[in-house]
Amino acid sequence: MKKLLVSLLLGLGALTLGPLALAQTQAASEAVSSAPAAAPDATPAAVAPAALAAEAAPAAAPAPKLDSGDTAWMLTSTLLVILMVIPGLALFYGGLARSKNMLSVLVQVFVIFALITVLWAIYGYSLAFGGEGQFYGGFDKLFLKGIAPDTLSGMLPTIPEYVFVAFQSTFAAITVALIVGSFAERIKFAAVLIFAVLWFTLSYIPMAHMVWGGGLLGKDGALDFAGGTVVHINAGMAGLVGAYMVGKRIGFGKEALTPHSLTLTMVGASLLWVGWFGFNAGSAGAANGSAGLAFVNTTLATGAATLSWLAGEMLHKGKASMLGAASGAVAGLVAVTPAAGFVGPMGSIALGLLAGLVCLWGVGGLKKMLGADDAFDVFGVHGVGGIVGAILTGVFASQGLGGTGGLTPDTFAMGAQVWVQCKSVLVTLVWSGVAAFISYKIADLLVGLRVTEEAEREGLDITSHGETAYSR
């Protein structure tokens, strides 16, 4: 299966690199032929509404000025996203693990958050949001050079740049932390950290730049309000590769590897839902109508996906489960992420209903087809939900369906936008898959990926960390 996965990634890469090269050539020729366009659009879709308004302002408009309301909202949104990761995601995953591995999952999520936020300040922010490359930015803001407390963000000119740096650091951290759920309960802690550093550098940073930092996909017109491609598809694909490369847990398919505490999983899912308002509504970049739209869409899509997942469970199994409700909610949150500021409320409900059912299939039928031990269904929920949300953003963003028309409402065309969205999904899958394979392979060569059979049977809490989640 590993060989099949590698062959698939290489094949997709061959199909994708041709269009990418053509797009770069066309972009270069257009830049030469259009002298007025000297300043590239380096505005991420996640903050497009505020930035587009600034671009559309007359040349004689007053200089950017700090807005205390926007700043307060973005600080609050940053705190909400941190809440999503620690404790939200940690408890959600921890409850899904067996009790002997609960603490190891908490440690992995917690330490990844600490690691990535530090790396983001050192070089991640500069490479993602500095410079003008197609795939990476530049080193002009390495170590946050040139940023002072009174420096306003170039992306969001009404807030301090430090606030924008902090907000975006949480996106980077949660994306890497999401992958933990795919290889949980059998991976070495050192391998987790090595993989995290490499994949963050090779996949998260370039995807963030390509979509939000003025790179290839943003220039192509891809719509991703808060991270459907950058966060969820990116992490989901890396998780699937990891499930193959780390291998199946002992007893997978032969014995029940059931969650030890659905109570904690429900608490974690609830914290994710609350924190996601900072994730989506915060991506408006200001305390404005776009933030309000993203806020209500996040509520509605999540509720709709919860209901459709449970309906699917009732039809298939005859019972509606707590795990199903929590998983459905996360599926709705994932699917609405790229669409939150571009679709109308009724569109978000339709999106949630579809995402709940498709992700239910993703963690059941699709998972069996793939044959991977994706422990907590990172690909089935985040990968599949992200793909559904990214593609359908091109549909429900249509003004005729209550959407805003995306970044170019005067020229929005559903068919063309859906094609752009499909290309962005394909690029993300290939890029993340190849980067993940390289990152896991290097970690394997350096320290090995898998703990010993004895350590796995005893549990990673004791064997990797010398502690237990619960006293015995």
Secondary structure, 3 states (H helix, E strand, C coil): CHHHHHHHHHHHHHHHHHHHHHHHHHHHHHHHHCCCCCCCCCCCHHHHHHHHHHHHCCCCCCCCCCCHHHHHHHHHHHHHHHHHHHHHHHHHHHHHCCHHHHHHHHHHHHHHHHHHHHHHHHHHHHHHHCCCCCCCCCCCCHHHCCCCCCCECCCCCCCEHHHHHHHHHHHHHHHHHHHHHCCCCCECHHHHHHHHHHHHHHHHHHHHHHHHCCCHHHHHCCCCCCCHHHHHHHHHHHHHHHHHHHCCCCCCCCCCCCCCCHHHHHHHHHHHHHHHHHHHHHHHCCCCHHHHHHHHHHHHHHHHHHHHHHHHHHHHHCCCCHHHHHHHHHHHHHHHCCCCCCCCHHHHHHHHHHHHHHHHHHCCHHHHHHCCCCCCCHHHHHHHHHHHHHHHHHHHCCHHHCCCCCCCHHHCCHHHHHHHHHHHHHHHHHHHHHHHHHHHHHHHHHCCCECCHHHHHHCHHHHHHCCCCCCC
